[in-house]
Amino acid sequence: MTPIELLMDVIKQHAPEDIWQGSALAGYRLLGNTNRGEIGEEFIRQYLRRNDIEASHGIRTSPTDMNVFGKGFEIKTASLGANGTFQFNHIRLDRQYDYLLCLGICPDRIVFNMWRKGEVAEGQAGKLVRMAEGQSITFKLTKKVDTMVDIEGLPASISAIK
């Protein structure tokens, strides 16, 4: 066995199951994190518009990613891990927004959930964990797929905040 073959064998032994193999959405996993976030934001805006809900397009320097009905939204996007969870990164409580909207991309479906910023700060969305030891600016939120809602429910959830 060559060193390359040995390393390939060790990698295979330690690699988690690829739940994305053969998925129509597998290309999403190949993108960089910034591109994933931009795609998630644009998907949400276009999905809402297709459901007759006007959503403004934020820009990189805007305090929010999207505005709907005069409410500011911070949008975080994550893909489903083999353990059945999403990890939504870089959640900040020092920014001005009204709602946190988390978009989850699964191999075969799209899910979301959203919370008022106050609910996030109070732990009602789940436990916020610091992104790095010793800092308290950015947090991550881990959510199980069964705590999320199918994307078809987004227009009704957004309309309910009017």
Secondary structure, DSSP 4 states (H G I P E B T S, - for coil): --HHHHHHHHHHHHPPP-TTTT-TTHHHHTS-HHHHHHHHHHHHHHHHHHTT---EE--TTSSSSEEETTEEEEEEEEEPPTTSEEEEEEEESSS--SEEEEEEE-SS-EEEEEEEHHHHHTTSS--EEESSTT--SEEEEEEEGGGSEEGGGHHHHHHTT-
